[in-house]
Amino acid sequence: MKIKAIFLSLILILNFSSISYSQNIPNSFADLAEKLMPSVVNISTTQTVVERSNPFPNFQFPPGSPFGDMFKEFGTPQERQSSALGSGFIIDADGIVVTNNHVIEGAEDIVVQVNGEKKFKAEVIGADPLSDIAVLKIESKEKFLPVRFGDSDKARIGDWVIAIGNPFGLGGTVTSGIISARNRSIGLSRYEDYIQTDASINSGNSGGPLFDMSGDVIGINTAILGRSGNVGIGFSIPSNSAKIVIDQLIEFGETKRGWLGVRIQDVTKEIAEVEKLDEPRGALVASVAPNSPSEKAGVKGGDIILEFNGEKIKQMKELPMIVARTEVGKKVKVKIWRNKKEITKTITLGRLETSEDFKISKKKEELPKETIIESLKIKVRKLSEQDIRTRNLPNQTSGLVIISIEKNSPLIGSIEANSIILEAQKKKIRTVEDFNQVLKQVLNSNQKTILLVVYNSQNQKRYIGVKLD
């Protein structure tokens, strides 16, 4: 009798346990999707692209021929309309729409389609390339159904989420999944704190919302991993970070980020040991900009910033995001580790966008350095974020763009200008230094043959073997 009672108790406990876990699994997303669909928009943009036509239309040069590009220079300039697709969502009944900056960047005309039905023209209120966020205003007096922002800090790994957007132009597409990870950095921009999700996100989902089970926006879908997109790894800008930028764009038409004026690096285990710091934490100040808020407050190179405005800095990457979201002109307490003891400095924050440091870095981004690779007789430059956006490449792509190829180059006939070198000898190429190092190894070998992986000018991946002299 006693054994039977124990057995029944175990069954009840197991049943209760299974019920308590299963209650969190939604039976259907249909009601939630139906409620949210009218607030998610499809965005299509157009811009004019100038191309030169072939002056010899009846003759086609072979792929890689230097004469193809040479004769195009003599062709007649022709304009064509280039179009792009993306997603967005309405946050105000008057038609305020949030999307990614790369969705509308360079657009001459923006058309927003609401709930798969009516189409409206839209204008840009403000855009921020650093966070990849843009705010639009639908040109209409109609009232629209907005969605709310949720608290992305409360989102937990394993929580259910749904994404709604316009992948491949198929508007009104709903996908579901869970939050796979938090605080992801993938090397796309200065301020990265992405939510990672396995909800299917593809090309065209950019700018669309990531919803929690309450129907609140906790993220803006902005990046995919892999050329095909749908590989179970997508990234969203957390709503708490996005909302600060969005509010500034609506109010000022631009961002106003806090600025310290320091260059920082990670605190390694070895540095922590030398500095007698209990553990590797904080952000090491590598240098201080002249006339910056930090210099005026007495911050020095070699200082380790442990705490900013009451927030502890565990990793170096946290500091720029915390500073950026802090009000310009605010006086903040900064705890610093110097000479094996903790001190406090009071710093009045400047504005990043008006600082000389920002202007110089922006100029560098706009003018990528071109380098001649003597052994290959080619001119290259580092692939930029602008290239990734305009050529619609996977977000994490890195490599070198071939600017020009000399007539006596060993690449003539194999590779054309505007191709992108992705790998050499099965090693990823991120910088000119990476490429030169591989070239040196090949030239010092007996074989003297290099295997390249490239995207050609049509973004098709090709494997090319080249014999070096």
N, C-alpha and C positions, 0 to 999 in steps of 0.2 A: 504493500500500500504506500509505504514511504518512498519507494523507488518510483512508483507511478506518479506520485505528487511532484517529485523532483523533475521527472521527464516532462510533465505538463508545464511546469514552471519555465523550463528551458525553451520549450516551444513558444510560450507566450513572450519571453524575452527576445527571442530571435525574430518573431513576427513584429513586435513593437519596434525593434531596431531597424528592420527593413522598411517599415512604414515611415519612420522618422526621416530616413535618408531619402526615400522616394518622393516625399512631399515636396522636395526642392526641385524635382525634375518636371518641367512644364509638359502638360499633355499636348499642347499645341501653342504655336505662336500666332495663330490666325487672328484672334481678337486684338492683340497688341499691334500686329502689322497693319490691320485695317484702320486702327485709330491713328497710326503714325504716318501712313502713306501720303495723305494730303499735304504734309509739312515738308516732305522731301522733294527736291526739284532736280530736273535734268538740266545741265548747262551745256550749251553749244556755242563755240566761238569761231570767228573768222578773222583772218588777217591777210594782208596782201604780201606775197612773196615775189621778188623780182628775179627772173632767170634769163639767161641768154640762150637764144635758140641756136641750133647747129646751122652754120651757114651752108653746109653741104648735106641737106636732108636725105639725099639719095645714097649717101655713103656713110657707113658706120665703122668707126675705128674699133679695133679689137680691145677687149677689156685690159686696162692697165696701160694702154698706149699713151705716151706723153702728148701726142698730137690732139687727142680728144679734148683735153682741157685747154690746150693752147689755142685751138681754133674756136672754142666756145667764147673766148675773150673777144673775138671779132663778130660774134653773132648779134642779132637784134635783141635788145632787152625786151622781155615779155613779162607781163604781170599775170599771176594766177592767184586764186583764192585758196588759202590753206585753212582747213577746219580742224577743230579738236573737240572732244567731248569730256564731260566731267559731271560731278554731282555737287549738291549743296543742300542746305536746309534752312527753313524760315525760322527766325527767332523773334520776329515782331509782326503784329497784325498789319502794319503799314507796308510790309514787303521787304524787310531787311533780311538778306540772305548771307550765310556764311559758307565759304568754300576754301579751297587751297589757292595760294597765290599762283602756283605753276599752272593751274587750270585756266586762268584768265590773263596771264602775263603776255604782253604784246598784242592783245586782242583789240581789233578795231570795232567789232560788233559782238555783243553778248546777248544771247537769247536764253531765257529761262522758261522751261516748261513745267507747269505746276500740275501735280497729280496725273501726269500722262495725258493731259487735255489741253488747256489753254496755254498759249505761248505769249510771252511778254519780253520786251526789250529791257535791259538792265544797264545801270551805270555803276562804275566803281567808286565807292565812298572812300576806301583806303585799302592799301595792300602792304604786307610786310614780308619781304623775301627771307629774312632771317628765321622767322618761325613758320614760313610757308602758309600764311593765313591771309585771306582777302575778305572784305565785306562789300556786298553789292546792295543796290536799291532797285527794286522792280519799278519800272515806270508805269504805274497804274494807281488809280484811286480806290481800287477794290480792297476789301479787307481779306486777309489771309489767316490761315490757321497756324500759329507758331508752336514750337516745342520748347521745353524747359531744359536748362542745363542742370545736370546732377553734380554731385560731389565726387570727383574722380579719385580723391584721396581715400574714399571709403571702398572703392572697387578692390576686390580681392582676387588673387589667383584662383581660378576654378569657378568664378562666377559666370553665369550664363549671360551672353550678350547677343544682340542681333545687329546686322549691318543692312542698311537699305541704300541703294544707289543705282547707277546707270552703267554697269559694266558692259563694254563692247557695244554701247548704244542701246542695250536692252533695258530700258527704263523700268523702274518699279520692281527691281529684283531684290528679294529678301534672302539673306543667308544667316545662319545661326552658328554659334560656337561658344567657346569659353575664353576667359582671359588666361592666356598661356604664361605671361610673365609681365613684370612691371619694371619701370626705370631702365628701359633699353636704350642703348646708344648704338647707332649704326653708321656714324661718320658722314651724315648728310649735311648737318648744319651746326652752328655754334651752340644752340640751345636744344638739347635732346633729352627727353625723358619719356620715351614712347611707351604706350600700352601695347603689348604684343597679344594678338588673338589668332585663333585658328579658324574663325569665321571666314569663309571664302571671300577674298577681296581681289579684284582683278583690275586691269586697265579700264578706266572710266569710273571706278568707285572713288577716285580721288576727290576729296572735299565733302564726301558724304558722311552721315552721322553713324556713330557706334552707340547703340542704346543699351541701357540696363533693363532689367525686367519690370521696372516701374515706368518705363517709357521716357526716361530722362537721358539726355545726351551726355555721355561720359567721355567721348572721344571724337576726334575728326580723323577719318581714315585718310592716310596721306602717303603710305609707302607699302611696297610689296617686295618680297624676296624671291628672286628668280624671274627669268624673262617671261615665263608663261603666267606668272602671278599666282595662280591657284595651287600653291604647294603647302598650304596650311600655316603659313607664316605671314601675317600682315601687321602693320604698325599704325597706331592712332595717336594723335596729339591729345594729351589729357585735357579734359574740359576746364579744369581749374587754371592751368597755364594759359590755355587758349582764350579764356574769358577776359583775362587782364589785357591781352593784345586787342581783342575785339572791342572792348569798351573804349580803349584809347583811339582806335581807328574810327569809331563812330563819333567820338567827341572831338578829336583833333584832326582826323584824316591822316594821321601818322602815329608812330610809336614814340614814347618818351621813356627810355630805359635808364635805370640807374647805372652809374659808372664809377668805378674805383680808381682805375688807371694803373693796374698792375698786370704783369705777365706772370702766370703761375704754372706750376708743374706738380706732379704727384709726389707725395712723401713716401719714399720707399722704406723698406725695413732697415736698410743700412743707414739712411739719413736719420731715421728715428733713433737708432742706436747711438749715432754720433752726437745728436742733439739732446740725448738723455730724455727723449719723449717716451711715455709709457707704451705707446703702440703707434704704428703708422696711421696717421689721421691728419686731417686738415689739408690746407693748400700752401705749398711752398712758394714764396714770392721770388721769382727769378730776376725781375727787374721792375723798376717803378718809372712811370712816364713823367717827364718834366712838367711842372705846373699842374699836375693832376691832384685830385682830392687826397689821394694817399700820400703823395710827397708833402703836401701842405700839412698833413696830420702827423708826419714824422715816421711813416712806414718805410722800412728799408729792405733792400735785397737780402735774402737769407732768412727773413721773418717767416714764421709759419702761422697762417690764419686758422685759428681753431674754432672761432665762433663769430657769427655776423648777425647783429641785430637780434640776439637771443636764440638764434638757430645754430646748433652745432654742425660743423662741417666734417663729415665722416670721410668723404672722398673729394678730391680736387674738383671733379666735374660738377659737384653740387653748387659751388660758390658762384659761378657766372649766372646760373638760373635764379638763385636767390637774390643776387644783386640786381639783376635785370628787372625783376618784378617789384623792386622797392622804389618808392616815390622819389623822384628827382628833387634835390634840395633838402632831403630829410637828414637829420643828424643821427648817426647810428653808432652804437658801441661795438667795437671790434676787438675781440680777445686774440692776442698774439703770443706766440712762444718765441722768446728771444733770449739768448745767452742762458739757456737751461732754466728759464723761469717764465711765468705767465705775466703779461702786462696788458693794459687796456688802452686803446686809442679811440678818440671820438672823431668820426669822419663825416663831413658834409658831402653827400653824394652829388656828383655832376651828372650831366646827360650824355649818354653814349653817342647818340646820333650827331651831336655837335662837337664832339671831341676830335682833336687832330689825329689821335690814335685810330679812330674809326674811319676817318676820311682817307688815311694812308692805306689801311687794310682794304678798304672798298676799292681804291684805285688799283691795288695789286690784283684784286679779283677780276676787275674789268679788263686788265691788260696782262694776260698770262704770258710768261716768258717763253720765247722761242729759242730752241737750241739746235745747233747743227751736229748731227752724228756723223763724224768724218768717215768712219769705216764703212758706213752704208750710203753715204752721199745723200742724206735726207735731212730735212728740217722738221722738228717735232715740237709740240708743246703738251703740257699736262691737260688731260681731259677735265673740263670744268662742269660745275653744276648747270650752267647755261646750256652746255652741249647735251647733257643728259636730258634736260627738259625739251629742248628744241628737236632732238633726234628721237625722243620717246624711248630712251634706253632704260634698262632696269636701274632702279635707284642706287644700287650699290656698285654700279660699274666703275672701274678704275682703269686707267691706261694712258697711252700717249696718242694724240692726234697727229697724223702725218700731214704737215702743211704743204711740203713740196718734195719732189724727187728729181735729182739730177739725171741727165741723160746717161751717164756712165755708172749709175747706181746698180748694184747687183739685184735690187728689187724691181727694176724695170721689167714690165711684162708679167709680173706676179702680183704686185700690189699697186693700187691707185691712190692718188692724193685724196685726203679726207677719210682714209681708212683709219681705224683705231687699233693700235697694238695692245692686246689684252694680256698675252702670255708670251714668254720666250723660254724655250727649253723646259716647258711645263711649270714655270714659275710665274706667279702673278706679277704684272708690272704696274706699279703705282707712280713711280717717279723716273726721271731721266737717269738718276743715279742707279736705280734698280736695273734699268736696261743696259747701261754701260758696263755694269758689273758682269752681267750674263755674257755680253759681247766679248769682253776681255777673256773670260773663261773659254769661250768657243774659239777665239783667235789663237789662244795658247795651246789648244788641243791639236791632235793629229788630223781629226776628221774635218774640222772647220765648216761644219754644216749646222745651221741654226733652224730650229723648228719654231715657227711663230703661229699664234692664234690671233686672228684679227676679225673685226667687223669691217666689211667693205663699205663703200659709200651708200649702199642700200640697206645697211645694218644686217647683212647676212654674215653668219659666222663661218670663217674659213680657216683651214689648217694649211700652212705654207712652209715648205722646206726650201731654204736658200743657202747656196754654196758661197762662202766668203773667200775673198782672195787672200 
